[in-house]
Amino acid sequence: MIGALNEGISIILAGDTLLWLALGIMIGIVLGAIPGVGTSLGMAILLPLTAPLEGQDAIILLAAIYLGGNYGGSVAAILINAPGTAAAAATTLDGYPMSRKGEASRALAISAVASTLGGFIGIGFLILISPIVTRIVLQFRSQDYFLVALVGILMITLIARGPLIKGVAVGGLGLLLTTVGTSPLGLEQRYTFGTVYLFDGLNFVAILIGLFAVSEMYKLMTESGGISKGEFELGNEIVPGIRDALSRPKTIVKSSLIGIGVGAIPGAGASISTFIAYGEAVRSSGEEFGGGNPTGVAAVEACNNSTVGGSMIPTFSFGIPGGAATAVLLGGMLMHGLVPGPQLFDADLHVTYSIFFALFLGNFLILAVGLLAITRVGIVTQIDTKYIIPVVLVVALSGSYMLRTNWVDVATVLFMGIFGYYLRENDWSVIALVLGAVLGGLMESNLNRALQLSDGSFDIFVSRPLSIALTLMCFLILFGGPIKRKISETVGG
Amino acid sequence: MHVYYFAVVTMQRRTFVKVAGGASMIGLAGCTGDDDDGNENGNGGNGNGNGGNGNGNGNGGDSFPSEDLRFVVPYSAGGGSDTYARQIASVLQEVRDVTITVENHEGSGGMIGTNELVGAGRNGHDILTHNLPTIALEYLQQDIDIFDIDDLRGAAIATYATTPRMTVKNPDLDIDTYEELIERQDEIAYGTPGGTELGILQIARELHGFEPATHVQYDGGNPAGQAAASGEVDVASAPEGSFQGAVGSGDIEPLFTWSSQGSNIFDGVPTIADEEQGGFEPFDWLSETGRALWTNPEASEEALEWWESAIEDVMTSDQMQEWSDETGQNIQFDGRETTNASFVDALEGLEEDLDLEDL
């Protein structure tokens, strides 16, 4: 392992690799910050241009775009409630309220520091477990993937504000949205109204753009002035932001580990892990969230960058991408003759380490760019919304069309914008809807597979130690609070 | 009016430029949102690549092409088809001095992209990549009515890569032949990415009596391979490239190929037609996946000839061979006659030999 690590490091330090790393991070940050465009498109455009590069340089360039994009996505999420990537959706929950209070630069500073620390922890942990990572991946079965998604859904009970029944109802609606399209285990068309453009269902990135960015623009139309309603002080907010992040080591470590663990689940990725990390922060802190709590920003940002490392596990070990960006990364690997497989964590471990180490270094650049440049962008919250709204709407709508070149996505954004506005104005949980919409497909396909394998028996969910642990976790999320209170009451007399 | 050109092609060419010892991307792409056999993961963006050289008309003064060209990829960016398309487009620009843009129109198993080609009315200035027989299977399975696939008869240009489908097993499974697999099918859990594999299962049931106790459908060939490696299923079947990494590490073992042509990647893998496997009747028209190109249905003969010649130049170019050497992607060139014949075989074979309702 040490030999492979040394070899990997020497690969990075030789030639132009660091240059490609820096370029990738910068491109990723910019692309990630544009709602709908996202990192996968930028990676796809650059893919053929990487042909002249050495294979590892090309992969590092693409992976750096992915890493930078995961950080960049939070910039628009914090400033205008428009998550640039799905990974940044949870950042809006407390990041945007901070901007509304005039603390945009502080939130951006928290984001930069937490992202960097999350990236360090995620990649560092991945380097440590690399020799056994394939064995870990092979422990997971369909029922376990379902149970992890169920944990995500149950986060509604922790995250959703307002009456729980409303959260559950909206979460159910989110799940229902994922049933549009062709059934994952058959050819049945569901709610497609005979149009081929709905056969693949609704795009959840389009749902996110509508629910967050567009609905917020509708809301801002009723206001005057800038997004920030508090006094904005650029220079004075950065140091407190750094302090906010550094003073929450437990949250950052925990969120980073959640990121790498959940990120390793194919089809899950940062869109799930960030909500789980956020839910865990809500559960464990006992503070008020959703109104601009720095812990909420730190938890999500640490998590989404560490998820990058986690998502590399299935991509590298079995060629299974967790999302669009890792799909393009996989394409890049194949294009450059790097065949994914368990050998990347065995005989070719040095190759894998070189990529991981590059990402580790990339986090330094994120920190520098984040603190020195991105925090200055907080000034955007001072601009009158009559200028902001048209720009965001145009970018959001054109970005949504670019997702799949499908007008259904544009319609989804517009409809979800209106629907999201209604939900928020009437105290329904938008987050519950998002969780349902993000997790529905993963849950349905894995539940069906598990039941096929068990011939319809639910015993499969307690058939192996890992499944039992995850089932137990679901019960604890649901009933842990009441049980704890009951015990306290009993003990207290 | 649609023009059919079967008769005018004078020479059938099946030039295997390179059958590299490396991966075919078809299977791997199955889980990257590409491909016939996988539900798409994530949301691949719409890629536009290969910025042109500014010269729309090349080809020594011929009237075709009269405008810029477009390469329609019916799958998401980054997948196998997309990677091949961008490479082919890049070399095409060099060898023919033309401008060609790659566009992804993903969705519905490639049918949205196919509709884009059929309905574009660009007189041969578009090409589409799709797989055989998958293009026909997706059309028929989904009962597509936004275009008529028969319009594409005669519009196929070339086949540029072929991948056989293979079955692998968990190393702990003590079965070594297809015959034994059939004998013990009542205890077998069988993982596939669906799609064409469903057709293979149906034909195998009818021809050989193979009907595993449990069939589980995954989101691509790679997840099916992982399921076999983890022991969730006993065996998995998919395009062979899906299994390359896990076979290399010993986490799964090749059992046989469905195609009588054998494997392009792995040495010594038997086929179902081999005597030691039981000498079963193969059905290569379904169990070999060909990557092929089509142009707009209304394309003129001049356009079709231009494309066939251009794609041959590309696939036999040094650049493509170097790319194939470096990446391990297999490349080949089959011309219009062979590809159109395969397309017709697929259309008619699927309708005649498969019970689509039963898939």
Contacts between the chains, C-beta under 8 A, distances in Angstrom:
chain1	res1	chain2	res2	distance
A	37	B	45	7.4
A	38	B	43	7.9
A	38	B	45	6.2
A	40	B	42	7.2
A	40	B	43	7.2
A	40	B	44	5.8
A	40	B	45	4.6
A	40	B	77	6.6
A	40	B	78	6.9
A	41	B	45	3.1
A	41	B	46	6.6
A	41	B	47	6.5
A	41	B	77	6.9
A	43	B	77	7.8
A	43	B	78	6.9
A	44	B	44	7.0
A	44	B	45	5.7
A	44	B	47	3.5
A	44	B	49	7.2
A	44	B	77	3.1
A	44	B	78	5.4
A	44	B	82	7.1
A	44	B	104	7.6
A	45	B	47	5.7
A	45	B	48	6.3
A	45	B	49	5.5
A	47	B	47	7.4
A	47	B	49	7.0
A	47	B	77	7.4
A	47	B	78	6.6
A	47	B	82	7.8
A	47	B	83	7.1
A	47	B	86	6.3
A	48	B	49	5.0
A	48	B	50	6.0
A	48	B	86	4.0
A	48	B	87	6.8
A	48	B	89	7.7
A	48	B	90	5.5
A	48	B	102	8.0
A	49	B	49	7.6
A	51	B	87	7.5
A	51	B	90	7.1
A	51	B	323	7.5
A	55	B	326	7.9
A	134	B	249	7.4
A	134	B	251	7.3
A	137	B	226	7.2
A	137	B	230	7.8
A	138	B	226	7.4
A	138	B	229	5.9
A	138	B	230	4.2
A	138	B	231	7.9
A	138	B	251	7.4
A	139	B	230	7.4
A	140	B	230	7.3
A	141	B	230	6.6
A	141	B	232	5.0
A	142	B	216	7.8
A	142	B	227	7.7
A	142	B	232	6.5
A	182	B	108	7.9
A	182	B	142	7.6
A	184	B	39	5.9
A	184	B	217	7.7
A	184	B	219	7.8
A	185	B	194	8.0
A	185	B	217	5.5
A	187	B	141	5.7
A	187	B	142	7.0
A	187	B	359	6.9
A	189	B	142	8.0
A	194	B	145	8.0
A	196	B	107	7.6
A	196	B	108	5.0
A	196	B	111	5.8
A	196	B	112	6.2
A	196	B	115	7.1
A	196	B	142	7.4
A	196	B	144	6.3
A	196	B	146	5.4
A	197	B	107	7.1
A	197	B	108	7.8
A	197	B	112	6.9
A	199	B	107	6.7
A	199	B	108	4.0
A	199	B	109	7.9
A	199	B	111	7.5
A	199	B	142	6.6
A	200	B	40	6.6
A	200	B	106	7.7
A	200	B	107	4.6
A	200	B	108	5.9
A	203	B	43	5.5
A	204	B	43	7.3
A	205	B	43	5.1
A	266	B	31	7.9
A	266	B	41	7.1
A	266	B	219	7.5
A	266	B	223	6.6
A	267	B	41	5.8
A	267	B	42	7.9
A	267	B	219	7.0
A	269	B	42	7.7
A	314	B	226	7.8
A	317	B	245	7.8
A	318	B	222	5.3
A	318	B	223	7.4
A	318	B	225	6.5
A	318	B	226	4.3
A	318	B	229	7.5
A	318	B	245	6.7
A	318	B	246	6.3
A	319	B	28	5.0
A	319	B	31	6.8
A	319	B	32	7.9
A	319	B	222	4.3
A	319	B	242	7.3
A	319	B	245	6.0
A	320	B	31	5.4
A	320	B	41	7.9
A	320	B	220	7.2
A	320	B	222	4.8
A	320	B	223	5.4
A	320	B	226	6.4
A	321	B	31	6.7
A	321	B	32	5.5
A	321	B	33	8.0
A	321	B	41	5.7
A	321	B	42	6.6
A	322	B	41	7.3
A	322	B	42	7.3
A	323	B	41	6.6
A	323	B	42	3.6
A	323	B	43	7.4
A	324	B	33	7.3
A	324	B	41	7.7
A	324	B	42	3.6
A	324	B	43	4.7
A	324	B	44	4.7
A	324	B	45	6.5
A	324	B	76	6.9
A	324	B	77	7.9
A	324	B	78	7.5
A	325	B	42	7.4
A	326	B	42	7.4
A	327	B	32	4.2
A	327	B	33	5.2
A	327	B	41	6.2
A	327	B	42	5.6
A	327	B	44	5.7
A	327	B	76	6.6
A	327	B	77	7.9
A	327	B	78	4.6
A	327	B	79	6.5
A	328	B	44	6.9
A	328	B	77	5.9
A	328	B	78	3.1
A	329	B	78	7.4
A	330	B	28	7.0
A	330	B	32	5.2
A	330	B	78	6.7
A	331	B	29	7.7
A	331	B	32	6.2
A	331	B	77	7.6
A	331	B	78	3.6
A	331	B	79	6.0
A	331	B	80	7.4
A	331	B	82	6.4
A	331	B	83	4.9
A	332	B	78	7.4
A	334	B	23	6.4
A	334	B	25	5.4
A	334	B	28	5.9
A	334	B	29	7.9
A	334	B	80	7.1
A	334	B	83	6.3
A	334	B	327	6.7
A	334	B	329	7.4
A	335	B	83	4.9
A	335	B	87	7.4
A	335	B	327	5.7
A	336	B	326	7.2
A	336	B	327	6.4
A	337	B	22	6.6
A	337	B	326	5.2
A	337	B	327	4.3
A	337	B	328	5.3
A	339	B	22	6.9
A	339	B	23	5.3
A	339	B	244	5.4
A	339	B	245	5.3
A	339	B	248	7.3
A	339	B	328	6.9
A	340	B	28	7.3
A	340	B	222	7.9
A	340	B	245	5.0
A	341	B	244	6.5
A	341	B	245	1.7
A	341	B	246	5.6
A	341	B	247	7.9
A	341	B	248	5.3
A	341	B	249	5.5
A	342	B	229	7.9
A	342	B	245	6.5
A	342	B	246	6.2
A	342	B	248	7.8
A	342	B	249	3.6
A	342	B	251	5.4
A	343	B	245	6.5
A	343	B	248	5.3
A	343	B	249	4.7
A	344	B	245	7.4
A	346	B	249	6.2
A	402	B	45	6.1
A	402	B	46	4.8
A	403	B	43	5.5
A	403	B	45	6.4
A	403	B	46	7.1
A	404	B	43	6.9
A	404	B	44	7.8
A	404	B	46	6.8
A	404	B	76	7.7
A	404	B	105	8.0
A	404	B	106	5.5
A	404	B	107	5.8
A	405	B	46	4.8
A	405	B	103	7.3
A	405	B	104	6.8
A	405	B	105	5.2
A	405	B	106	7.6
A	406	B	107	6.2
A	406	B	112	7.1
A	445	B	39	7.6
A	445	B	219	6.8
A	449	B	216	5.3
A	449	B	217	7.5
A	449	B	218	7.4
A	452	B	214	6.2
A	452	B	215	7.7
A	452	B	216	5.1
A	453	B	189	6.3
A	453	B	214	6.4
A	453	B	216	6.1
A	453	B	232	6.7
A	453	B	233	7.6
A	455	B	214	7.6
